[in-house]
Amino acid sequence: MSSFAILMSILAALLLGAMSPGPSFVLVSRTAVLTSRRAGLAAALGMGVGGALFSGLALLGLNALLLRVEWLYLLLKLAGGLYLVYLGIRIWRGARQPLAVADDTPTPMAASALRAFLLALATQLSNPKTAVVYGSIFAALLPARPETWMIVALPLSTLAIEAGWYAVVVLAFSASRPRAVYIGWKSSVDRAAGGVMMLLGLRLLLEGFRSRAV
């Protein structure tokens, strides 16, 4: 198999992983509906940057380190789980708050976009299993001695895939019809989103405690 074909197979696997529902999807879609399309696209970029960082770290062998140093993996799992639970509680508690209309002045828009980017980046980096998944895909599909251009292309391609997929999500959820549905059902939707976040965080915490007990 050629190097280009190998790269395409890796990118296909990463795209399927990005498209699977999880905290990233919940955060980006909610940002697109609740804030603005610009903030949603900033969140999509944050997901892409986080994916690129995990991709680069996986290439450097972080996944092998996490699997070998069990206490570090456990610590990152617990920290990530606590962060997702905290984020879920915040969303749940804000369910009854009225929808704030974004200001049209440039400074608040820039601030909300930066906040959305940082929040998305933190959410993407909160799950250390992503680095292990990336490392497993790379170990299974990459040749023993990949060409230099592939090593450079993988993090950049990961950024494009993650940011591109979530940009599609933003464009879909920032349209007028989804926004109108959200406004009408804000309390229920926010509670559902907060509940999903908390459950995903609790799942990460339980996995950490179970691995410690074994």
PyMOL commands that set and color helices and strands:
alter all, ss='L'
color gray80, all
select helices_A, chain A and resi 3-19+23-34+37-59+62-68+70-93+106-125+129-141+148-173+176-184+186-213
alter helices_A, ss='H'
color red, helices_A
deselect
rebuild
show_as cartoon
